[in-house]
């Protein structure tokens, strides 16, 4: 696989960079997901977000997601870039780019990555609303040893 780039940064994300990292002469498809900061959650007006990570575990878990994608689909490249720090409305918090010979693999792998990142990567966001703030975390299956737990 030519490109496999995992990046966690406080800098603005560039979807074009992620796409360039997964370009491959054998790729007939490049699928890109950009997660953007929206202005509302559950009917409440969001003012801004802040992201924090438990590093280097977050780097390792993002790499794990990329590895799992490669194990399940025949991919040419995977790039996952996650933003930390303060994000204003409209700014990108996550960019995933996936290339493969055929579109089905690229779409499926990209879709998988979003859910898997939320499951196992120790990155949390704090949503700032008018009149309050709340931490949001969704790592329901997170286990640094790689053992998946399920509620029940």
N, C-alpha and C positions, 0 to 999 in steps of 0.2 A: 504494500500500500504506500503510495507516494506521500500523501498528506494526512497527518494526524496531529492536529494542533489543539492543545488545551491551554486556555488562557484565563486567568482571573486577574482583574485589573481595576484600578480606580479611575482609569482613563475612559473617555468616550469610546463606545464600540463602533467598529466600521464593518458593516455587513459585506462590503466589497472585498475587504481583506480576507474574511473567512472564505468567501467564494474563491478567491485566488489561491488559497491554500489547499483547496480540494480539486482544483482543475486537473484533468488527466486526459491524455489522448484517447483512452478507451472509455471515457465517460460519455454516455448519451444523455445523462440527466444530472442536473445539480438542483437539489431542493434546499431552500433556505427558510428558516424560521427566525423571525425577529420578535422577541417579547418586548412590548413597549409599556411604559408606565401610563396607566389610564387615570382618568380624573375622578373615578368613583368606584366604590366597592359596597355592595349590599345596600345601595341607596344613599350612602354617605359620600360627601364630597371629599376627595383625597387632595391634599395640598402638595405632598411630595413623599418620596420613599427613601429609606436608608437600608442598604444591604450590608450585612456582616457575615464573615465566614470563619470557621474553625480551620485554620491553615496549619500544616500542609495536608490535613485530612481531606479538605475540599478538593485539592488538586488530585489526590489519589483517587477519590471517588469519581471525579469527572473522567479521569483516565479509565477507570473501571467501566463507566457507561460507554465510552468509546470502544473499549475492548469487547464488551457485550454486543454492541452493534455489529462489530466485525464478525463475531462468532455466529450471529444469527442471519446476517445478510452478506451477499457478495458485494462489497463496497470498494470503491477506488480511493476515497478520501473522507475523512471526518474532521471537522473543526468545531470546537465548542468554546465559546467566549462568554464569560459571565462578568458582569460589572459589580463592583462593590462601592460603598460610599453613598453619598446623597445624589438622588436622581430626581430631576424635575419632570413634570407631566410631559409625555411624548418622547422621553429619552429611552433608548434601548437598554434593557437590563440583561438580555440573553440573546445570543446569536448562535444558531446551529446551522452548519452547512454540511451537506452530505452529497457525495457523488457516487454514481454507479453506472453500469452499462445500460441499465433499463430503469425507467421511472418508478416502477412498483417498489423495487428494493429501496430506492432513495426516499420515497414518501413514507414507507412503513418504518424505516430506520429512524427517520427524523421524528415521526410521531412518537415512537417508542422512547426516544431520548428525552423528550420533554417530561413525560410522566416519570421516567426513571430518575431523572435529575431531582425532581421534587421528592421522590421517595428516599433517596439514599445520600444526597450531597448535603453536608452540613453548612448550608447557606440560609440565612434567615433575613426576612425583611421586616422593617418597621414602617407601618403606614401612619402617616400624619394626617389627621382629619381636622376640620374646623371643630375646635373644642376637645381634642384628645388625640391619642396615639395608641397603637396596639402592635405587638410583635406577632408575626405570622410565621409559623414553621410547619412543614408538612412531611418531615422525614419519619413517617410512621414505621417504616421497616429498617431504619438506620441501625446498623451494628458495625462498628469499626473492624470487627473480625470477619465480616462477610456473611454472618448468619442472618437469614431473613426471618423476621418475626411478623406474625399476623395477629390482628385483634381477634378475640374470640372468647 
